[in-house]
Amino acid sequence: MVRFVILLPLAVAVPAHAADPPPVQEAVVERVAPHELRPLGRAEAQAMIGLSARTTDGKSAGTIHDFVLATPNGPVERVVLSSGGLFGIGSTMVSVPVDRLTVDAASQFRSPSTAPPTAVTLQLSAEELAGAPGFAYTAHEATLSSRK
């Protein structure tokens, strides 16, 4: 004997509001300059070495060469830029306060393991940068490269 089983669709009543997703809350984003959020960390500064920087008037400020620390274990205090020369020979180095360094907001660091920023700007004109003090390594100066 062969038996047949017939399955009938079962209709279940579900309230209309149960299927609707909860409303999405809009995030409020406060626009704050990166240096106002927190000081530049050593790992972030290390990742920026070798990047090109521009002045506020769009001219090349040189390449980030190193960072000067306030003390051997202290915070980053100054950025060292090198410009001119060929493969580092004959280049001139200057240092400016690190708070004059800004990073494109779209490429800010989220953690030291993320990619470095692509747009680095010094809040100085090319004329002001030309008047920045020169930099030369000394035995008593704490820099990121001397901590390796």
N, C-alpha and C positions, 0 to 999 in steps of 0.2 A: 504494500500500500504506500502510495506517495502522498506526502503531506505538503501543502503549500502554506507559506506564511506570508501574509500581506501586511506590510508596514504602512501605516498611515502617517502623513506628516503631522507633527504635533505643533500647534500654534500656541505660542507663549506670549502673553501680553506684557510688554515692558513699557514702563512710563517713558514718555518722550525726553524728559530731562535727564534720565539715567544714561542715555547714549551720548549726550552732549559733553564735550571735554570741558574741564574747568577753564574759566577765563584766564588768559595769559596776562601777567602783570608786567608792565613796562619797567625796565631797569632805568634808574636814574644815574647818569654818569656825570660826575663833577670834573670839569676841565681844570687840571692843575699841572703846572710845569714840572718836568721830571725831577729837577733839583729841589723842588719844594716837597716832593713826596718823601724822599729819603736821600742820604748822601750816596755817592757813587761807591759801590763796594769794590773790593780788590779783585774778585773774580770777574766782575763786569768790566773793570778797567783793563784787566789782562786780555780779555777778549777783544777789546777795542784797539790794541796795539797793532799798527800796520794799516789802519783805516785812514783814508783821506778825509780831511776836514776843509770846510769852506768858511769864508768870512761872511758877515751879514750883507756885504755888497756883491756876493757871488764869486769872489776871487778865491783861488786856491790858498789855503792857510798852511798847506804842507801835510805831512803824514804824522800820525800819532806815533811817537817813538818810545815814550815811557811815561810813567807817572811818579811824582815825588810824593812821599808819605810824610805826614806831620812828625811822626816818630817811627822807629823801626816796626812797631806793631800798631801804629796809629792809622787814622783814616787817610784817604787820598786827599792831597792838598792842592797839587798843581799838575797840569798836563804839559808834557814836553813834546814839542813839535819840531820836526826837521824838514827843511826845504832846501831845494837846490842841490847841486852836486850830481854825481853819477854813481849809483849803487852805494850810496852813503859816503863816498869819498868827496870831500870838498863841500859837504852840506853844512848849513848853519842850523843851530838849535836854539830855540827860545822856550821859555816856560811862562804859562799864564795860569791864573787861578782856575781850578776845576769848575767853579760855579759859572764860568763864562762858556762852558761847554754844554751844548744842548743836543738832544737826540731826536730824530724824527719820531713824533708821537705814534705813528703807525707801526714803528719797528722797535718800540721800547723793549727792554729785557723783561722777561717774565720770571726767568730763573737763570743762573749762570750757565746752565746747559743748553739754553736756546741760542739760536744764531745771533751774531752781533748785528747791530743796526747798520742800515745802509746810508743814512743821511746824517752826518755829523756836522754841526755848525758851531762856530765860535761867535759869541755875541760881541764881536769886535769888527771894526772896519779894517780893510787892508792897511790903511794909514796907521791906525792904532796898533795893529799887530807888528808893524815895522818898528814901532817904538818899544816893544816888549823887551824885557831884559834877556840877555843871552843866557845860555845854560851850558855848563860844563860839569861833568861828573867829578865829585870829590869824595874822599874817604869817609867824611862825616855825614854825607847826604844819604838818606834812606830812600831808595826807589824800588819799584816793583822788580826791575831787572836785577837788582843787587840782592833780592830775597830768594832768588831761585836756588 
